[in-house]
Amino acid sequence: MAAKSLIKSGQVLLAEPFMQDPYFRRAVVLLCEHHDEGSIGFILNKSIDINVNELISDFPQFEAEVFYGGPVQTDTLHYIHNIGDLLEESVKISEGVWWGGDFDKLKFLITSGLVEPGNIRFFVGYSGWSGGQLEDEMEYGSWVTAPMDANYVFKSQPGRLWSQVMYNKGDLYEIIADMPDMVSWN
């Protein structure tokens, strides 16, 4: 299967421009895990306008907004960060990007001022695919892959991220990046 070789952990998946699925319309998904049993990722560009303190009562005061990671297990909280080995049990996803880690240690690092809001992004739920499902969606043309850049998580404006990553792919993708979100037929 050709699509299988194109997909790997640590890349970004871009929803094709005409995808109508409300969960993934113009989504940029960081693929954190991909193997034969399935795939897990987080939508990087869908803020839900909630602060992490509104979701977790015993969390240190922390001005970090929360993002919609995807439609699977929306009663769970996940996080991507750039503090690496400072947070034990975290998994390196790509250069400058780690996933998860010891939650109590995270709270300690925040209280100590060693983790700032710009170092971490929180997600409610995640995006998941069963074994072979993502390959099938790639064959159908639902997704475009792109290299991950830590700036996509920690420096970019979420509302412009889809266009930015599409543009960074170059060539034809630069034209797609400039397409309006809602195309109307006059």
PyMOL commands that set and color helices and strands:
alter all, ss='L'
color gray80, all
select helices_A, chain A and resi 2-6+52-55+84-86+103-111+117-119+133-140+150-154+158-168+172-177
alter helices_A, ss='H'
color red, helices_A
select strands_A, chain A and resi 11-15+28-35+38-43+47-51+65-68+72-81+91-94+97-99+120-130+143-147
alter strands_A, ss='S'
color yellow, strands_A
deselect
rebuild
show_as cartoon
